Amino acid sequence: MGKPSRMKSQWGRASAAILLLGLLGCGDDSPTNPGDGGGGTGPPLPFDVFEISLQPTSIVRPTPGAQTPNPLVAEHALSVFASGGAVTGLFDWTVPASIGTVGPKTPQLTVRDYTVVLKLRDDGMLPLGMFTVRVRGESGTERDSLQAQFAVVENTWMKHKRQVAGMFLPDLTRSPVVYSPPGTPPENDLIYYCEAPSATTTTLRSIRAHAPLNGPEQDPEDVMLLPDGPEGNNFSDASKTEPDVAPQGLGRDELLFSSTMDLEFTDRCPCDVNNRVPTNLWVVRRGAIQFQPRPLTFDSTRVGPGGGLVYYAYNYVTPRWDPSATGSSARISFLTTRDDARNLWLADLVDLNGDQTSDTLMHYRQLTTSGIAAYDWHPDGTRIAVISGQGFGWVNSTTGAFEPIALPDSDLTRFDGVSVFAPPGQHTLVAFQAARENLSNIYVFDEVDRTLMRVLPVPGSIDQPLQLRWHPRRKEIVYVGDYTVEAWANSSGGPGTPPDLLNPLTPELFGQRRTRFPSVWALRLEAP
């Protein structure tokens, strides 16, 4: 009797070998040979089917319109890895009919060999989602089976003009997040993001999500105007980063963000390191006539030895609303250096007078002590996914207790960025950036099925933060990508921009052209 079917990740101990096999198409088409595994005379090892590999493990649907990369490949190498058995294994594949059909890799091989071809539908318009491939193998009287998942995605550039002054910067775009209230059609979704039009300024802007790619580049809009406060502040040069949209149940249409804006900027002494401008938390109300932001955290002060004021400037960054917050008091989270490490803190953002505007940040409490690199709330508000000094896991939002996330793949490294999606009645999906063999990608972990899937069809550099965030209501991830869009690359910069900046060198990685100017992209895993 064969072993029961097992659900495994698409990555495993032999995936590097199949990459060579699929690309080179030469040599022994059996990834492993039967027998005792060592060329000896002992009895053969038990027949074991231990890995399925699809190259690539994500497939991109062609997106309508011009000016978009289309790394669609018509055929994909689909292979199984097995060991042991008395004779060479034979295999039967089961793939969803909506995806395509299995055929022999070469005229000399059959559909029962270790490596076959998955031929996609002729029109390429595959259904979006995560799909299961199953294989059943036999070696003489022995049987074994396995299944694995892969994704069909639409990977689309969020087309817009770039606000560039002078020389280009390597990281113009950061921290995208989707604003999409229930009942809003997809074409009315907004994406808030950070843009650095100069070396000294980072500002918040918004664009429409999924604007027609065959239409003109849209003009991004500024999210805010000047804050209330004394004249002479540093608003024009201050950074404004890491926006987060208030949950719908809260009833306060606001954005949290971090900024070096300082209403007391003119009172500071640049020569005094204890009087430096910190990063504080701010909030701005959407839809207000003037979009005037308000600070939530401030410096602490004390009287120095000479009687003068000494500023204690802690940095408060990465604010996030508790997605389950309702009523007049909203729990928020943030990272701060109050204890000389980037740890996770909670506080209550209160609407004291009931005017649907946040007034005061109260009841600070520290949640972690091990240092946090990235985090995101579970939508039910009970726990927070973290990349921390303790590893990748969940932090209880009440007690701070840490629980590791046991991924089925042990060789991922360089974790950077995490986002959680868990609509009512569906499995919790944890998306994160990680690297394998020095190539970075977005992975999605299904907490119930315990499956791990790579969803970006073309890997990227480990030095490029993808800054991914789930759409609040759909299986769609916005992120910062460096895929080349030639029309955009040739249209930014304005008169007098040097030719080498107008037309980048566009290096290639895995056959996909790149640019050094990251932009906002959206990865759809389901139809809107």
N, C-alpha and C positions, 0 to 999 in steps of 0.2 A: 504494500500500500504506500502511496506517495504521501508526503507530508501535506498538511492543510495549506491553503493559499496564504501567503503573507503579504502585507502591504509594506513596501519599502520606499525609501527616497530614490530619486533618479540618480543620485551620486553614490558611489561605492568604491570598493577597493580596486576595481579594475577599470574605472571610467576613463582614465588617461589612455589606456591601451586601445579602447574602442575609438577614441578620437583619432589616433593614428590610423587605425584600420579603416574607419569611415572616410578619411581624407585621402589615404594613399591607395586603398583598394588593391593591395597586393599581398602576397604571402599566404600563409595558411588561414583560410576563412573560418576556422574553428578557434575561437578565442582561448579555449582550453582543450586539452586532449584527454581522452579517457584513460583509465588505468590507475596505478597506485600513486601517480603524481610525482614520482621520483625516478622512473625508469628502471625500477628494480623488478624482482621476480615475485614479490609478495602478492597477496590477493588485492583486487581493485578496491579503491575507496568507495563508500556509498555515493550514489548519484545525487548531486546537489546543484540545484539551480539557484544562484545567489544574487544575480543582478540583471536588470534590464537597462539598456541605454538607448536613448533617442537623441540624435544630433541634428539640430538643436532641440533642447527639451521644451522650448517655447517656440511657437510659430506665430508670425505676424500676419494679420490679414491686411490686404492692400486697403489703404484709406483713400477716399475720393478726393479729387482736387490735385492741383499742382504743388510744387515746392515742398514735397515731403519725401524723406527717404523711404525706400520700400525694400528691405532686406528679405523679401519672401523667396523661399527656395521651393521648387516644385516637388522635390523628392528628398527624403530624409533617411539616413542610415538607422535602422532599428536592429539592435543586437541583443543577444542574451549571453550571459556568462554562466558556465556550469563547470563542475569538476567531478572526477570520479566516474563510476559506471564501468560496466564490462565492455561496452561497445560505444562507438560514437553516437552522441545524442541526436534525436530527431525532435522537432518542435512544431507545435501548432499555436498560431497567434490568434488572438481575439482583439480587434480594435473597433471603436464605434464606427458604424457605417456612415455617420454624418461627417466624419473626418476624412476618410479615404480608404484605400485598399492596400493589402500587402502583396508584394510581388517579389520574384527572385532578384537578387542583387546583380547577377551576371547570367548570361545564357548557360554557363557551366554549372550554376547552382540552382537550388530549388527553394520553394517557399518554406521548406522544413529545415533549412540549414540555420546555423548560428546567426548569420547576418542576412537580413532581408531589406527591402526598400518599402517604406511607407509612402505611397503616391497619394498626394493630396487631391481633393476635388479639382476638376478642371477650371472652375471659375475662381477658385481661391477664397471664396467668401464662406469661410468656415464658421460654425457657431462659436461664439465666445464662451470661454469657461475652462474648467479643469476636467480633464478626461482620464479615464483609466485604460491602460493597455495590459492585457493578460497573456501569459505564455504558459503552455503545458508541455513539459518535456518527458521523453522516455529514453531509456537506455536498457535494451533487452527487456527484462520484466520489471525494472524499476521505473517509478514515476515521481515527478516533482513538479511543482507549479509556483508561479510568482505573479505579482501584479505591481504596477508602478503608475504614477500620475505624470501628466504633462499639461501644459496650458496653451490655449489659443488666445491671443491678445491683439488688441489694436493699440499701437504705440503712436501717439499723435502729438505733433508740435502745437503749442498754444500760440498761434501766430500773433505777433504784435511788434510795434516799433521799439527800438532800443534808444533810451535816453543817454547819449554818450557825449561827454564834454572832453575834448582833447584825446589823450592816449587811452586806448582800451585797457581795461583791467582784466586779470585772469578770472575773476569771480564776480561777474556783474549781477547775477541773479541768485537769490537765496530764499529759503524758508517759504515755499508756496503752501497755501491752505485754502480749501474750497468753502465758499459761502453758498449754501443751498437749502433754504427753508422747505419744509414739506409742502407739496403742491406746486413747487417751482419747476417748470419744464427745463430739461437739461440745457437748452440753448440760452437760458437766462442765468445759469450758474455764474458766479464770479470767483476769480482766483485772486486772493491777496498775496503779495509777495514783496520781497525787499530788493531794491535795485541800488547799485552804487554808481551813479553817473560821474563821480570824480573820486580822487584818492582820499578825500576828506569827508565825504558825505555818503550816507546810506539812508534811503527814504522808503516809505511804504507806498505801494501803488496797487491798482486793481485793473484786471482785464477780464473780458468775457471768456468763459471756458468754451472750447470747441467752436470758435468763430470759423466761418467757412474758409478753408484753405485756399480756395480759388478766388477769394475776394481780396480787397486791399488790406494792408497791415493796419490793425487798429491802434489807436492812440491810447496808451495807458493813462489812467486818471490818478491824481494824487488823493490819498486817503484823508489828509487832514490839512488844516491851516495853522495859523499861529496859536500857541497856547495862551491861556489867561496868565497874567503875571506882569512884572515890571518890564519896561523896555530894556533893550540891550542884552537880551539873553542870546544863547548860542544856537538858536533853532535852525538856522540855515546850514550850519556845518555839523550838527549833532547826528549821530547814528540813530536810526529807528528800525528795529529789527524784531524778528521772531513773533509775527502776529498770530493770534489765536482767537477764533470766533466764539462768542458766548453761546451756550447750548440753548436750543429753542424753548425748552421748558422753563427757562429762567425768566423770559419775558423782558430782558434788557438787551437791546440790539447794540452790542458793544464789541470792541476788539481790545484784548490785552496785547501789550507789546513791551519790549525793553528799549531803553534809550539813554543816551548821554545828554539829553536836553537838561538844562540847569537854569532854573529861574534866578539863581543867585550867582550866575557866572561872572558878572562884572565885579563881584566882591571877592573873588578868589585871587590868590597870589600864585602865578605860574611857577615861581621859584620855590614854593613850599610843597614838598612831596606829600605832606599830610593834608594838603588842601586841594588835592587833585579832583577832577570831575569823575564821579563814579557812574556806573550803569544802574539805573533805577527802573522800577516797574511803572508803567503808565496805562491809562485806559482812555479810549475815545469812543464816542457814541456814533454808530452808523445812522445816517439819515438826518442828523442834526444840521441845522442851517449852516453853521460855521465849522463843524467837525473839530471843535476845540478839545484837545487832549488834556487830561488831568493827571498829575503825579500821584502815585500811591505809596512809594517809599522815599525816604529822605536820608540825609546825613544825620549822624549823631554828633553832638558837640560837647566839649567840656572846657573848663577854664584851665589854661596852661599855666606853667610856673610863673610867667611874667604877667599873668592876668589876662592875656589875650585868648581868643577862642581857638581851639584846635579841632579840626574836622576829622571824624572817623568815617571814611568813605567805603562802605561795603558795596560789592557788586551784586545786583539782583538780575538774573537772566532767565530765559526760557520759561516764561509764564504759561500756564495751562489752566483752563477752567475744568472743574469737576463736571464731566458730561451729564451727570445725574442731578445737577444743582437746580433747585426750584425755590421760589419764594424770595424773601427780602435779603437773605444771607446766602451768598454763594461761596462754597469752598473753592479755593484756587491753590495751585502748587507752583513752585519755582525753585530754581537753584540759586544758591548764594554762597559767598565766601566768608560769611560771618565767623565760621570756625576754621578758616584757612584751608578749606577744601570745598569742592563743588558738591554740596549735599542737598538733599531734597527736603524742602520745608513746605508746610501748609499754613494757610491763613484764611480768614473769612472776609470776603469783600461784601460790604453791607450797604444797602440802600436805606438810609436812616429815615428819610422823609417820604418814602413811597412814591417818588416821582419817576420811577423806572430808570434812575441814573445812579451808578455806583458812587458812594460817598467816601467810605473809610475802610481801610484795611486793618483788621483787628485779629487778636488771638493767634499770634505767631506760634508755631510749634515745629520742632525739628523731627523729621521722620526717619532719616538714614544717617549713618556715620561712616560708611565705607567709600564714599565718593561716587558720583554719578556722571557718566559720560552722555547718556541719552535716556529719555523716558517717554511714556505715553500712558494715559488713563485707559482702563477698561471702561466701556460705555456705562456699565452699571455702577461705577464709582466705588466698588469694593476693593479694588486692587490696581496696581500700577506696574506696567512692564518696564523693566530697567535694564540698562547695560551699566554695570557697576563694578566696583572692586571685588564684589563677591561673585561676579559672573553675570550671566544672562538669566533673568528670572522675574518673578512677581514679588512686589512689596505690598503687604497688607496696608491699606490706606488708613486704618485705625491704629494698629499695633506697631507697624513698621517691620513685622516679621518677614523674612526673606524665604522664598521658595524657588529653587532652581527650575528652569524650563529644560527638560531633558529632550534635546533634539535627537532625531534618529541619525544625524550625520555628525561625526565626531571631528572631522578635519577642517571645519570652517574656522577662519581667523578674521581679525580686523573688523569686529562688529562695530557698526557706526550708524546710528539712527534706528528707531523702532516706532511702529504705529499699530494700533489695535482696532479691529473691525468686528463687531458682534451685534448684528441686527437681531431683533426679537425672533426667537424660534430657530435661529441658525447657529452653526458652529462658530466659536471664537477663532478668528484668523489673526495671527501676529505676523506682520510684515517687517522685515529688517534688512539692512545692508550688511553683507559679509563678503569675505574673499576666500577663494580657493585657488591654490597654485598661482597667487599674485594676480588674479583676475577678480574684479568686484562685480556683484550682481545683487538684485533684489530677490529675497526668498520669502515665501509665505508658508507658515507653519499652521496646520489645522490641529487645534488642541484636542479635539475629540477623536478624529481618525489617526492622529499622530503621524501625519504625512508631512513631508517637507518638499517644496517645489520651487525651482528657480523660474522666475517669470519674465525677466528681461531677455529678449531674444538674442541680444548681442552684448557680451560682457564689456566692462569698462575698466578704467585705471583704479587701482586701490587708493590713489591719492585724490580722487574726485568724490567729495561727499555728495550723495544723491538726495539727502534731505527729504525723504519720502513721507507722505501723509495720505491716509485713506480718505476717500470721499465720505462725508458723514452718512450717506444713505445708500450708496451703491458700491459694488465691487470694482472700484476704480482708484488708482493710486496716482497722485500728482507727485512729481519729483523734478530735480534739476539734472538735465542730461546734456551731454556734449555731442550728440549726433549733429552732423553738418547739414544745414539747410542752405544751399548755395545762394538762393535769392536773398535770404536775410543777410548772409555774410557779406554780400556785395552791396547791400543797400544802407548799411549803417556807417556812421562816422561823419558824413557831411563833407562840404568842400574843404580841400586842403589836407584830408587824411592821407597819410602815406600809402602807396599801393600795397605794400606788404601787410598793412593792417586791414585794408579793405578786402583783400583776398587771402585768407590764411593758407598755410601750407597744406591743410587738410590731410593730416596723417591718417593711416588706416589701421584698424584693429579688428581682426577677424573679418576682414573684407568690408567693414563699415567705415565710411569716411567720418572724420571727427573735426571738431573745431575747438579752439581754446577758449571760446566764449560761451559758457553754459547758458541754457535757456530753460523755460518751463515746458515740461512734457506731461502727458497724461497716459496712463496705461490702463485700458479697459479690460476687465475680466468678465464682464457681462454687458448685454445690450442695455441702453438707457430706457 
